[in-house]
Amino acid sequence: MSASKLQESGEVRIANSLHMNEEEFVVKRRETVFQSLRKYNIPCSKVPNIALLGSGGGQRAMVGLLGSLVQLNKVGLLDCILYLSGVSGSTWCMASLYQEPDWSTKLETVKDKIIKRISGPAVSWGDAFAKLKKYYYGKDFFSLTDVWAVMAVTIYVKEIDEHKLSAQCNQHSKDLFPIFTVIDKQCKQCKDEKDSWLEISPHEAGYSLTGAFVGTSSFGSQFDDGSKKKPQDEMDMLYLQALCGSALADGDEIRKFLWEKIKDFFKHLVHLGMLEEMGKDPKAPPVEKCYQVLMDLANMNLSVLNGKDPSDLDQSIRTTLKELGGGKTQLIFPTEKLNLADKHAAKLYMQHYTKAVCNDLRCWFSFWPFNVWMSICKCMAQWIWGRNYDFLHNMTDKRVPCALLQSETRDYEDAGLLLTLHLSAEKRKKG
């Protein structure tokens, strides 16, 4: 069965070869590269795989890659390149470029359009909340990547891009072949596992060293032994940009930053009138108390991260939960004085404490928007980023490393978290 047929049927492809459609693209693109190299009197008996690799760096990387491409185009070198691959912020540039069919033939116009957009107004809070709601209810796994997409990526790219990468398959015959890259967190943490890199193209997503791929439209769906078990919607380009550009998935300072952002994000609930509207319902539980507990919980996490005693916030949370329970003690999590000097123990304590508070609140507030807020807090406590189904789960093919088979889910993060950039084009089998 051919590679494309395998993936149309929702099955996994195990092979150290290019996808059939990518191979066809490469054959045609190599002719363009060959002719371009001839203009510069660069002889080659076999056309090399020349790739442009974009680095990380948020919006600076986005603008930097755009500027580099524009300059390469001006001096006539853009057609010497076969692949365009990126990590982190450079993928934000790639996502913007590939919205436009054959963008390389009208790069000045596309550049001006991108610059105008990112210099323009931000995405409204109402639109951001609506998108967060879609993410929360639209799939099996919700993580900080969904929050990061709505809360941060939109701030930089100034849009909610709901296009799908697989829809670009036949729209870029004159452009460089795009490869978005992320890393598999579990593989990164496994010392014996070398295939941490996962690449995503319009045709397929997978581990290039192992040679295990699945159709891009099926990436994120549930699989068992190579066959699709439960479909999930294909991730949109906003989520893909957050998946690739989530360098925030490391470090305590980042946790502080995110807790502050989460507080700001949900303060807008008040400004949008959501709490006031819900409070008009006489049958509704006291939503202002839930709001207060969750704000106290965020501040308590911040206090611990900053090495400050959170006792007052803990007492406030327990008092409010007791009031919600009609005078009965609700929070069964033990009261104990934190040893803030032991950062690991304090972090572990807050992880369990945060989950316990959210579980208690769900007794009364299992509706929007409090359900998503509690999910965000629990994701913060467990530090869950980029969680998706593992398309290699329970595979029996011996070519797939055990580390990629054991878990039903995988967590994907910004590839910029690894020090060495993955040379995707060089590691691909030559056609």
KEDRENFI-573367 format. One line per 8 residues: for each residue x, y, z of C-alpha. Coordinates in steps of 0.05 Angstrom, whole numbers. Example, Ala and Ser with C-alpha at 12.3 -4.5 7.8 and 13.67 -1.06 7.14 Angstrom:
// KEDRENFI-573367
246 -90 156; 273 -21 143
//
This chain:
// KEDRENFI-573367
0 0 0; 28 69 -19; 45 121 33; -13 166 14; -63 108 14; -39 86 82; -53 154 111; -119 164 77
-142 102 114; -116 129 180; -58 81 187; 13 93 208; 70 90 158; 136 59 180; 190 72 128; 254 111 120
230 145 58; 194 208 38; 119 212 32; 99 200 -41; 72 271 -50; 133 302 -18; 177 261 -64; 139 287 -125
147 358 -100; 222 348 -89; 233 323 -160; 200 386 -189; 232 433 -139; 302 405 -153; 296 427 -225; 282 498 -200
341 494 -152; 386 466 -208; 369 523 -255; 379 574 -200; 448 546 -182; 468 548 -255; 455 623 -256; 510 630 -204
557 582 -241; 552 531 -185; 563 463 -218; 531 402 -186; 524 332 -215; 468 319 -164; 424 374 -136; 437 379 -61
382 385 -9; 390 458 10; 349 478 71; 337 544 105; 330 534 180; 295 587 222; 315 594 295; 274 611 356
263 678 389; 189 695 389; 167 754 348; 240 773 334; 251 705 302; 186 714 262; 207 781 234; 279 760 226
261 701 183; 214 743 141; 270 794 130; 320 740 111; 272 709 60; 258 777 30; 332 791 22; 346 722 -7
291 735 -57; 320 803 -76; 388 773 -93; 357 714 -129; 377 660 -80; 308 639 -55; 299 590 -112; 364 555 -91
329 528 -30; 289 463 -26; 264 461 46; 242 514 96; 244 488 167; 236 525 233; 230 521 308; 194 566 357
181 638 333; 205 625 262; 146 578 252; 100 638 264; 130 669 202; 122 604 164; 49 599 185; 36 670 159
73 658 93; 38 593 76; -31 625 83; -15 652 14; -12 602 -44; 56 607 -80; 77 663 -33; 148 664 -59
124 692 -126; 94 753 -92; 137 759 -30; 139 836 -25; 63 838 -25; 58 782 26; 111 815 70; 73 881 71
9 844 89; 43 808 147; 76 871 174; 11 909 170; -25 855 209; 26 847 265; 29 923 271; -46 927 277
-97 916 333; -96 856 379; -147 800 379; -206 821 422; -217 788 490; -285 765 467; -256 729 407; -200 700 450
-250 671 500; -292 643 444; -231 608 415; -210 581 483; -280 552 490; -273 517 423; -207 486 444; -234 464 511
-296 429 485; -269 407 418; -220 352 436; -201 300 488; -139 334 515; -134 406 539; -66 433 559; -27 497 570
-12 498 495; -85 515 482; -80 571 533; -14 595 504; -45 596 434; -102 641 455; -67 681 510; 1 695 479
10 674 407; -49 718 386; -14 777 419; 44 770 371; 12 746 307; -52 788 316; -99 736 288; -135 671 302
-113 627 244; -161 569 238; -133 542 173; -107 470 173; -37 452 150; -61 392 109; -103 440 67; -39 469 39
-18 405 3; -30 430 -68; -24 505 -58; 51 516 -58; 82 484 -120; 129 543 -129; 149 551 -56; 199 518 -10
174 454 24; 154 471 96; 172 430 157; 148 451 226; 186 419 284; 172 403 357; 204 357 408; 174 298 444
180 314 518; 181 242 541; 236 225 491; 276 287 511; 275 264 583; 294 192 565; 370 188 561; 371 127 517
321 154 466; 353 193 409; 291 207 366; 262 267 404; 246 307 342; 178 306 310; 167 341 245; 101 364 215
90 378 141; 27 388 100; 28 313 84; 48 278 148; 75 284 219; 124 238 251; 193 218 276; 243 224 219
299 182 250; 252 124 266; 214 133 202; 145 131 235; 93 177 206; 18 190 204; -23 235 159; -23 307 184
-99 309 186; -98 247 232; -42 272 278; -74 279 347; -126 224 335; -126 162 379; -91 102 349; -80 30 370
-29 -15 336; -25 31 276; -99 40 262; -143 99 279; -188 84 338; -220 152 353; -214 212 307; -198 282 331
-203 346 291; -138 366 258; -102 420 297; -109 489 267; -51 535 251; -60 576 314; -51 514 357; 7 491 313
42 558 324; 32 550 399; 58 478 397; 120 499 360; 129 565 398; 121 543 470; 191 554 497; 155 575 560
148 501 575; 211 505 618; 231 543 681; 203 572 746; 206 644 720; 160 622 664; 111 594 715; 108 662 749
97 696 682; 40 649 664; 5 654 731; 5 730 723; -21 723 652; -76 675 674; -98 724 728; -101 781 677
-137 737 627; -193 720 675; -198 789 704; -228 805 637; -286 760 656; -308 816 701; -298 869 647; -337 828 597
-394 823 647; -394 746 649; -395 741 725; -448 795 733; -493 761 682; -486 693 716; -499 724 784; -569 746 761
-592 674 761; -621 660 831; -608 586 822; -534 597 806; -481 585 860; -444 647 884; -398 656 826; -359 713 859
-335 663 912; -308 616 859; -274 675 826; -242 694 892; -218 624 907; -186 617 839; -152 686 844; -127 667 913
-102 601 886; -63 636 831; -33 685 881; -16 628 928; 23 593 873; 59 658 858; 76 668 932; 107 600 937
147 610 872; 172 677 901; 190 644 967; 137 681 1007; 92 652 1062; 23 637 1031; -13 623 1098; -62 681 1091
-82 659 1021; -89 587 1044; -135 610 1101; -177 652 1054; -186 593 1006; -207 546 1062; -255 597 1092; -289 610 1025
-294 535 1010; -325 525 1078; -377 579 1064; -393 546 998; -404 481 1034; -453 511 1083; -405 512 1141; -377 443 1130
-303 436 1118; -292 419 1045; -218 421 1031; -190 356 1059; -119 374 1038; -80 379 1104; -58 446 1131; 16 447 1142
71 499 1143; 110 498 1079; 185 493 1080; 197 546 1027; 272 532 1029; 259 464 998; 235 487 930; 221 417 904
178 399 964; 141 465 961; 127 456 887; 101 386 899; 57 411 956; 27 465 912; 15 415 856; -28 371 901
-60 430 936; -80 463 870; -111 398 845; -149 389 911; -178 459 910; -201 452 837; -232 384 851; -272 415 909
-295 473 867; -321 427 813; -377 406 862; -410 473 848; -377 503 787; -372 452 732; -396 501 679; -364 552 633
-320 591 645; -301 563 712; -290 492 686; -237 516 638; -205 560 691; -199 501 738; -171 458 681; -119 512 668
-99 513 742; -92 437 742; -50 440 679; -7 492 712; 1 447 773; 21 387 731; 56 430 677; 21 397 619
39 423 550; 22 397 481; -13 334 503; -40 292 445; -54 219 431; 7 177 413; -5 151 342; 47 96 356
13 69 417; 14 -7 421; 50 -14 354; 78 -84 343; 129 -63 291; 198 -77 319; 228 -17 282; 192 30 330
231 43 395; 197 20 459; 198 91 487; 148 112 433; 100 55 445; 85 53 519; 42 114 532; -26 129 503
-7 203 501; 53 245 483; 71 315 505; 102 360 451; 142 424 463; 181 478 429; 240 448 392; 282 508 412
288 476 481; 341 430 451; 408 463 439; 421 434 370; 375 450 312; 349 389 276; 374 387 205; 310 359 177
327 362 104; 396 331 113; 369 273 154; 315 256 104; 327 199 56; 348 227 -11; 301 214 -68
//
